[in-house]
Amino acid sequence: MTGATAAAGRPASTSDAVVVGAGINGMCAAALLAGQGWSVTLLDAAPDIGGFIGSAELTCPGYVHDTWSSWHPLFLTGAAYAQLGPDLHRHGLEYANSDGALTASVADDGAVTMAYRDPAATAREFADPADGAAFLAALDRVGAHIGAIGGLLGSELRGPALVRHALGLARPGGPGELESYARDVATSGRGWCRREFRGREVDHLWVPWLLHAGLSPDHASGGLMIPVFAATVHSAGLPVVVGGAGRFVTAFRALLDELGVTVHTGTRVEAIELADGRAAGVRARTSEGEVLLGARRAVLASVTPAALYTELLPAGAVPDPVRRDAAGYRHGRAAAQLHLALSGPAPWTDRRLAEVPLVHLTDGSASTAVACAEAEAGLLPRRPTVVVGQQHVLDPSRAPEGAATLWLQLQELPRELLGDAAGEIDTSAGWTPGVVEALADRVVARIEHHAPGLGARIVGRHLIGPADLTAHNVNAVGGDPYGGAAELDQSLMWRPGPATARHRTVIPGLWHIGASTHPGPGLGGGSGHLVAEQLTRPSRPASLLAGARRAVTRSRSQGPPPSPPTAH
């Protein structure tokens, strides 16, 4: 092993696994490994674990805001929750959800499209009954293949699992069904809506959800993601953590403590240490200086490809194609958030919106595609899609009685700011606090068009710009909260890239997890669960031996097997 502690040149401590990065994937991996008897050390450079999960009174006393992420349908429907959920609830995790209105989109002309927990109620409001039937059929199709879809999202896609789950998509419709799914993967969200529906409701309502996957209306794979998003939200709702997302982190911290996981925050990993070509630990820096932490069995790194292969590993440790793959990895659009404390609920012109947890201000593909294109060109969009979260509708504890909070998210911002599409904001100095303030004013005005008098109810506001996201989480390069662009050539079996797509890296004992790896961004904990499962899965000889032992135990407890039946 190279490197040394300041004191003796030996690891300050050694555990079975060292997990770098304490976001959702790192926390899930650490808990699952520790639950299987591994000793685990979990590290993060931030002051607390959680990654982009947290909450605080950001504006005024008594107003609790989810600081970054908020909604947990992916976690509740994922494999990590299936294993960890009961213990997290035992440690205080509680969700609030809705059985009624879930999400809505508001167009510039005031037209509102609503979605309810009941898909049939949603479809009944479509102008064309044929569109309602087609929408329900699309949800049923996803439901019929949810095992295969979940398998593809929860497995390594460079191996037998790809074939097995792909064949699952062919049942019961045969090869034509599989070809239909392949076509959807190659189709944009806008194209899928045009192909499948005559009216605009599905486009208006669900295309903006592609932004939550780092996509745009015209990116390939939207034809698959829209029905998957819709099916997930209708099935799981939009759960939020009661009392704020910070309580999710508190429950996870308690579980990690119970499992004996050693957690070091404020600890920045500077290098992955190798011994005889194998990952053997990490060299990290704390407020007290440099420390060496050993790993007997595995190092799991929840970092970007560039950080892993060009910064943390020594030069020459991996083949040139791997380094080129990592260096060419692209990051996506930047994002920002605006948190508002209100003296009363937003005064929506359409009063139905007062009961909707999540609202998008958008014309669907028409406006969202333009805003994405402006952001890709380096411009502040003149009419950004605004995600309006009203968590207080589900969890009244978020605000004082009679008051309200708004969680506003912008996902169509340029990482490199070159100008303003509206020609109103001076961007010559880049992403300055003044630019973020001016953008916030534009957003409030956009909401106030549909909620006249909103400005008079604002009693506090807190801004989080792209630079703030990067400062909190180094994986959010340029303010990209999704760990890299999610276009088709950087998704599925190509995430992060053709030479780096497996979570098991070319360095023995080193595993890559996080949003930059399959299945991508989101709060499902998918890559952390996938790697923990692989590390703790018995080898084939061990599995066969265990099976033989179980068979022997059963035979001893049950007596001799019955005689075979006599043929007649």
C-alpha positions in Angstrom: 0.0 0.0 0.0 1.3 3.5 -0.9 0.7 6.6 1.2 0.9 6.9 4.9 -0.7 8.4 7.9 1.1 11.3 9.5 2.0 9.2 12.4 3.1 5.7 11.5 2.5 5.0 7.8 -0.2 2.5 8.6 -4.0 2.7 8.3 -5.6 4.6 11.2 -8.3 1.9 10.9 -9.3 -1.0 8.6 -12.7 -2.2 7.8 -14.2 -4.7 5.3 -15.5 -1.9 3.1 -14.9 1.8 2.7 -17.7 3.7 1.1 -16.8 7.1 -0.4 -19.8 9.5 -0.6 -22.8 9.4 1.8 -25.6 10.2 -0.5 -28.5 7.9 -1.0 -26.5 5.2 -2.8 -23.6 5.3 -0.3 -26.0 5.2 2.7 -27.9 2.3 1.2 -24.7 0.3 0.4 -23.2 0.9 3.8 -26.4 -0.2 5.6 -26.9 -3.3 3.4 -23.3 -4.4 3.8 -23.3 -3.9 7.5 -26.6 -5.8 7.7 -24.7 -8.8 6.3 -22.0 -8.6 8.9 -19.4 -6.5 7.1 -17.5 -3.8 9.0 -18.1 -0.5 7.1 -16.6 3.0 7.1 -18.7 5.7 5.4 -17.0 8.9 4.4 -18.3 12.3 3.1 -16.8 15.7 2.6 -20.0 17.5 3.6 -20.7 18.3 7.3 -23.5 15.6 7.4 -24.5 12.5 5.5 -27.5 12.6 3.0 -26.0 14.1 -0.1 -28.9 16.1 -1.7 -31.3 15.1 1.1 -31.9 17.5 3.9 -34.2 20.1 5.4 -34.0 23.3 7.4 -35.7 26.5 8.4 -34.1 28.3 5.5 -36.4 31.3 5.5 -38.2 32.1 8.7 -38.7 30.3 12.0 -41.4 27.7 11.8 -41.1 27.2 8.0 -39.4 23.9 7.2 -38.0 23.5 3.6 -36.6 20.4 1.9 -33.3 21.9 1.0 -32.6 20.0 -2.2 -34.6 16.9 -3.1 -38.0 16.2 -1.7 -40.2 13.5 -3.2 -39.6 9.8 -2.6 -41.7 7.6 -5.0 -38.5 6.0 -6.4 -37.3 5.1 -3.0 -40.6 3.6 -1.9 -40.8 1.4 -5.0 -37.1 0.4 -5.0 -35.3 -2.7 -3.8 -33.3 -0.8 -1.2 -36.5 0.4 0.6 -37.9 -3.2 0.5 -34.9 -4.3 2.7 -34.2 -1.1 4.7 -37.7 0.4 5.0 -38.9 -1.4 8.1 -35.8 -0.5 10.1 -35.9 3.2 8.9 -39.5 3.4 10.0 -38.5 1.9 13.3 -36.0 4.8 13.7 -38.7 7.4 13.1 -39.1 7.7 9.3 -42.7 8.6 8.4 -44.2 9.6 5.1 -47.2 11.7 4.1 -48.9 11.1 0.8 -52.0 11.9 -1.2 -54.9 9.7 -2.3 -56.4 12.6 -4.4 -54.8 15.2 -6.6 -51.1 14.5 -7.2 -49.7 16.7 -9.9 -50.8 19.3 -12.4 -49.5 21.4 -15.3 -50.5 25.1 -15.9 -50.1 26.6 -19.3 -49.4 30.2 -20.1 -53.0 30.7 -21.1 -54.2 29.4 -17.8 -55.2 25.9 -19.0 -54.8 23.3 -16.2 -54.3 19.5 -16.7 -54.7 17.5 -13.5 -53.5 14.1 -12.4 -55.0 12.1 -9.5 -53.9 9.1 -7.6 -56.6 7.2 -9.5 -55.5 6.8 -13.1 -59.1 6.5 -14.2 -60.0 9.8 -12.7 -57.1 11.4 -14.6 -58.2 9.8 -17.9 -61.8 10.9 -17.4 -60.8 14.6 -17.7 -59.1 14.1 -21.1 -61.2 15.8 -23.9 -60.9 12.7 -26.2 -62.1 9.5 -24.6 -59.8 7.6 -26.9 -56.8 9.3 -25.3 -58.0 8.4 -21.9 -58.3 4.7 -23.0 -54.8 4.9 -24.6 -53.3 6.4 -21.4 -54.8 3.7 -19.2 -53.6 1.0 -21.7 -50.0 2.5 -21.5 -50.1 2.3 -17.7 -51.4 -1.3 -17.8 -48.6 -2.2 -20.2 -46.0 -0.9 -17.8 -47.7 -2.8 -15.0 -47.6 -6.0 -16.9 -43.9 -5.7 -17.4 -42.9 -4.0 -14.2 -40.8 -7.0 -13.1 -38.7 -6.9 -16.3 -38.4 -3.1 -16.3 -37.4 -3.1 -12.6 -34.9 -5.9 -13.4 -33.3 -3.8 -16.1 -33.0 -0.9 -13.8 -31.7 -3.0 -10.9 -29.2 -5.2 -12.7 -25.8 -5.1 -14.4 -26.7 -4.6 -18.1 -23.5 -6.2 -19.5 -24.2 -9.8 -18.7 -27.0 -12.4 -18.6 -29.4 -10.1 -16.8 -29.8 -7.9 -19.9 -30.9 -10.9 -22.0 -33.1 -12.3 -19.2 -35.0 -9.1 -18.5 -35.2 -8.1 -22.1 -36.9 -11.4 -22.9 -39.3 -10.6 -20.0 -40.4 -7.6 -22.0 -41.4 -9.9 -24.8 -44.0 -11.7 -22.7 -46.9 -12.0 -23.3 -46.8 -10.2 -26.6 -43.9 -12.0 -28.2 -41.0 -10.5 -30.2 -43.2 -7.6 -31.3 -43.6 -6.4 -27.7 -39.9 -6.3 -27.3 -39.5 -4.4 -30.6 -42.1 -2.0 -29.4 -40.2 -1.3 -26.2 -37.0 -0.8 -28.2 -38.9 1.7 -30.4 -40.0 3.6 -27.3 -36.5 3.8 -26.0 -35.5 5.4 -29.3 -38.4 7.8 -29.2 -38.5 11.3 -27.6 -41.2 12.2 -25.1 -42.7 14.7 -27.5 -42.6 12.1 -30.3 -44.3 9.4 -28.2 -47.1 11.8 -27.2 -47.7 12.8 -30.8 -47.7 9.1 -31.8 -50.0 7.8 -29.1 -52.5 10.6 -28.4 -54.6 13.1 -30.4 -55.1 15.6 -27.6 -52.5 17.5 -25.6 -53.2 16.4 -22.0 -50.5 13.7 -21.7 -47.9 15.9 -23.3 -48.9 18.9 -21.1 -49.0 16.8 -17.9 -46.1 14.3 -18.2 -43.4 15.7 -20.6 -42.2 18.2 -17.9 -41.5 15.2 -15.7 -38.6 14.3 -18.1 -36.7 17.2 -16.5 -36.6 15.2 -13.3 -34.6 12.6 -15.1 -32.2 15.1 -16.7 -33.9 14.8 -20.1 -35.6 17.2 -22.4 -38.8 16.7 -24.5 -36.7 15.9 -27.6 -34.2 13.4 -26.0 -34.5 9.7 -26.9 -35.8 7.4 -24.2 -38.6 9.8 -23.3 -41.0 7.4 -25.0 -40.2 4.9 -22.3 -39.7 7.3 -19.4 -43.1 9.1 -19.6 -45.3 6.0 -19.0 -42.8 4.7 -16.4 -43.0 8.1 -14.6 -46.8 8.2 -14.8 -47.2 4.6 -13.6 -44.8 5.2 -10.7 -46.5 8.3 -9.5 -50.0 6.9 -9.9 -48.9 3.8 -8.0 -46.7 5.2 -5.2 -48.0 8.8 -5.1 -45.7 11.7 -4.1 -44.6 10.8 -0.6 -42.7 13.4 1.4 -41.0 12.9 4.8 -43.2 14.1 7.7 -41.3 17.0 9.4 -38.9 17.5 6.5 -36.4 15.4 4.5 -33.8 15.9 7.2 -35.7 13.3 9.3 -35.0 10.7 6.6 -31.3 11.4 7.2 -31.8 11.2 10.9 -33.4 7.8 10.6 -30.6 6.6 8.3 -28.0 7.9 10.8 -29.7 6.0 13.6 -29.8 2.8 11.5 -26.1 3.1 10.5 -25.2 3.6 14.2 -27.2 0.6 15.2 -25.4 -1.5 12.5 -22.0 -0.4 13.7 -21.1 1.7 10.6 -18.3 4.1 11.2 -19.2 7.5 9.7 -16.7 10.3 9.0 -18.1 13.6 7.7 -16.0 16.6 6.8 -13.6 14.1 5.3 -12.5 14.6 1.8 -11.0 11.5 0.0 -7.8 12.5 -1.9 -6.7 9.1 -3.3 -7.7 5.5 -3.5 -4.8 3.4 -2.3 -3.7 0.2 -4.2 -1.8 -2.8 -2.9 -0.6 -5.3 -5.5 -3.0 -3.7 -8.0 -6.0 -4.1 -5.7 -8.0 -1.3 -4.0 -6.9 -1.5 -0.4 -8.2 1.7 1.2 -8.3 5.5 0.8 -6.2 8.5 1.8 -8.4 11.3 3.1 -8.0 14.7 4.7 -9.9 15.8 7.8 -9.7 19.0 9.8 -7.0 17.3 11.8 -4.8 16.3 8.8 -4.3 13.3 6.6 -5.6 9.9 7.5 -5.3 6.4 5.8 -8.3 4.1 6.0 -7.8 0.5 5.0 -10.4 -1.7 3.2 -10.0 -5.5 3.4 -12.6 -6.4 0.9 -13.9 -3.4 -1.1 -13.9 0.3 -1.8 -17.1 1.8 -3.1 -16.8 5.2 -4.7 -19.9 7.4 -5.2 -18.1 9.9 -7.4 -18.1 11.1 -11.0 -16.2 9.1 -13.6 -13.6 11.9 -14.0 -13.0 12.1 -10.3 -12.6 8.3 -10.0 -10.4 7.6 -13.0 -8.4 10.8 -13.4 -8.1 12.1 -9.9 -8.4 9.5 -7.2 -6.6 6.6 -8.9 -2.8 6.9 -9.7 -1.7 7.5 -13.2 -1.4 4.3 -15.2 -3.7 2.3 -12.8 -6.3 1.7 -15.5 -6.1 1.2 -19.3 -6.1 4.2 -21.6 -9.6 3.4 -23.0 -11.1 3.6 -19.5 -9.4 7.0 -18.8 -10.6 8.3 -22.2 -14.1 7.1 -21.4 -14.1 8.9 -18.1 -12.6 12.1 -19.5 -15.3 12.3 -22.2 -18.2 11.9 -19.8 -20.6 14.8 -20.3 -22.5 16.7 -17.6 -26.0 18.0 -18.0 -27.8 21.2 -17.5 -27.5 23.2 -14.2 -30.3 23.7 -11.7 -31.4 26.1 -9.0 -34.0 26.3 -6.3 -36.0 29.1 -4.7 -37.7 28.5 -1.3 -40.5 30.8 -0.3 -42.2 31.3 3.1 -45.8 32.5 2.6 -48.2 34.1 5.1 -51.0 32.1 3.4 -51.4 29.5 0.6 -50.6 30.6 -2.9 -53.7 32.4 -4.3 -54.1 30.3 -7.4 -56.6 31.5 -10.0 -57.7 27.9 -10.5 -58.5 27.0 -6.9 -58.0 23.3 -7.5 -54.3 23.9 -7.5 -54.3 24.7 -3.8 -54.6 21.0 -3.1 -52.0 19.8 -5.6 -48.6 18.8 -4.0 -46.5 19.3 -7.2 -47.4 21.8 -10.0 -45.4 22.5 -13.3 -45.8 25.8 -15.0 -45.3 24.8 -18.6 -47.0 24.5 -22.0 -45.7 20.9 -22.2 -43.2 20.1 -25.0 -43.8 23.5 -26.7 -42.3 25.7 -23.9 -40.2 23.1 -22.1 -38.2 22.2 -25.2 -37.5 25.9 -26.0 -36.3 26.5 -22.4 -34.0 23.4 -22.6 -32.6 24.6 -25.9 -31.9 28.0 -24.5 -30.1 26.5 -21.6 -28.1 24.2 -23.8 -27.0 27.4 -25.7 -25.8 28.9 -22.5 -28.8 31.2 -22.0 -31.1 31.9 -19.1 -34.5 30.8 -20.5 -37.0 33.5 -20.9 -39.9 31.3 -19.9 -38.5 28.6 -17.6 -40.5 25.5 -16.6 -41.1 26.1 -12.9 -41.6 23.1 -10.6 -43.8 24.3 -7.7 -43.7 22.0 -4.7 -46.4 22.6 -2.0 -45.3 20.1 0.6 -47.4 21.7 3.2 -50.5 20.3 1.4 -49.4 16.8 2.5 -47.5 17.7 5.7 -49.0 20.8 7.5 -46.1 20.7 10.0 -43.9 22.4 7.4 -45.4 25.9 8.1 -47.2 27.7 10.9 -51.0 27.3 11.0 -52.6 29.1 8.0 -49.2 29.7 6.4 -47.5 27.8 3.5 -44.2 27.0 1.8 -43.2 26.8 -1.8 -40.3 24.7 -3.1 -39.4 26.0 -6.5 -37.1 24.1 -8.8 -35.5 25.2 -12.1 -34.0 22.4 -14.2 -33.3 24.3 -17.5 -30.2 26.4 -16.7 -26.9 26.5 -18.4 -23.8 25.3 -16.6 -21.7 27.9 -18.5 -23.7 31.1 -18.5 -23.3 33.1 -21.7 -26.4 35.4 -21.7 -30.1 35.9 -21.1 -32.6 34.8 -23.8 -34.9 37.6 -22.7 -32.1 40.2 -22.8 -33.0 41.5 -19.4 -30.4 40.1 -17.0 -26.7 41.1 -17.1 -24.8 37.8 -17.1 -21.4 39.1 -18.1 -19.9 38.0 -14.7 -21.4 34.5 -14.8 -23.4 32.9 -12.1 -23.2 35.7 -9.5 -25.7 36.0 -6.6 -27.2 39.0 -8.4 -28.0 36.8 -11.5 -29.7 34.2 -9.2 -31.7 37.0 -7.5 -32.9 38.4 -10.9 -33.8 34.9 -12.1 -35.8 34.4 -8.9 -37.7 37.6 -9.6 -38.5 36.2 -13.0 -39.8 33.0 -11.5 -42.0 34.7 -8.9 -43.5 36.9 -11.7 -44.2 33.7 -13.7 -46.1 32.1 -10.8 -47.9 35.3 -10.0 -49.4 35.3 -13.5 -51.4 32.3 -12.3 -51.6 33.3 -8.6 -52.2 37.1 -8.4 -51.1 38.6 -5.1 -48.5 35.9 -4.4 -45.8 38.6 -3.9 -47.7 40.2 -1.1 -47.7 36.9 0.8 -44.0 36.2 0.6 -42.4 36.7 4.1 -39.1 35.1 3.3 -37.1 33.6 0.5 -33.9 31.6 0.2 -32.0 31.0 -3.1 -29.8 28.0 -4.1 -27.9 28.6 -7.3 -25.8 26.3 -9.4 -22.6 27.3 -7.6 -24.2 26.5 -4.3 -25.1 23.0 -5.5 -21.5 22.3 -6.5 -20.2 23.8 -3.2 -22.4 21.4 -1.3 -21.7 18.3 -3.5 -18.7 18.1 -5.7 -20.5 15.5 -7.9 -22.8 18.3 -9.0 -20.3 19.5 -11.6 -21.3 23.0 -12.8 -24.5 22.8 -10.9 -25.7 19.6 -12.6 -27.6 17.8 -9.8 -28.1 14.5 -11.7 -24.4 13.4 -11.9 -24.1 13.7 -15.7 -26.2 14.1 -18.8 -28.8 11.3 -19.1 -29.1 11.2 -22.8 -29.4 7.7 -24.3 -25.7 7.3 -25.1 -25.0 7.9 -21.4 -27.8 5.7 -20.0 -28.5 2.0 -19.4 -25.6 -0.2 -20.6 -23.6 3.0 -21.6 -23.6 4.8 -18.2 -21.1 6.2 -17.6 -19.5 4.9 -20.8 -18.9 1.8 -22.9 -15.5 1.0 -21.1 -16.8 1.9 -17.6 -20.3 0.7 -17.6 -19.9 -2.1 -15.0 -20.1 -1.1 -11.3 -17.2 -3.5 -10.8 -14.2 -1.6 -12.1 -11.1 -2.9 -13.7 -9.3 -2.5 -10.4 -10.0 -5.5 -8.2 -11.9 -4.6 -5.1 -13.0 -1.2 -6.5 -16.7 -0.5 -7.2 -18.3 2.6 -8.8 -21.7 3.7 -7.5 -23.8 6.9 -7.6 -25.8 9.0 -10.0 -23.1 8.7 -12.7 -23.7 5.0 -12.9 -26.6 2.8 -13.9 -29.5 3.2 -13.2 -28.7 6.9 -13.0 -29.9 9.7 -10.8 -32.8 9.7 -8.4 -33.6 8.7 -4.8 -34.0 5.0 -5.4 -30.6 4.0 -4.0 -30.4 1.6 -7.0 -26.6 1.4 -7.6 -25.8 1.2 -3.9 -28.2 -1.7 -3.5 -27.0 -3.4 -6.7 -23.4 -3.4 -5.6 -24.1 -4.4 -2.0 -26.1 -7.3 -3.4 -23.2 -8.4 -5.6 -20.7 -8.2 -2.8 -22.8 -10.2 -0.4 -24.2 -12.8 -2.8 -22.6 -16.2 -2.2 -20.3 -17.5 -4.9 -21.7 -20.4 -7.0 -19.7 -23.1 -5.2 -20.7 -21.6 -1.8 -24.3 -21.4 -2.9 -24.3 -25.0 -4.1 -22.7 -26.1 -0.8 -25.3 -24.1 1.2 -28.1 -25.7 -0.8 -26.7 -29.2 -0.2 -26.5 -28.5 3.6 -30.1 -27.2 3.6 -31.2 -30.4 1.7 -29.5 -32.6 4.3 -31.0 -30.7 7.1 -34.5 -31.0 5.6 -34.0 -34.8 5.0 -33.0 -35.4 8.6 -35.9 -33.4 10.0 -38.5 -34.9 7.6 -37.4 -38.6 7.5 -36.9 -40.6 4.3 -38.4 -39.3 1.1 -41.7 -40.9 -0.1 -41.5 -43.8 -2.5 -42.1 -42.9 -6.1 -45.7 -43.6 -7.3 -46.4 -46.9 -9.0 -47.1 -46.6 -12.7 -50.5 -47.9 -13.9 
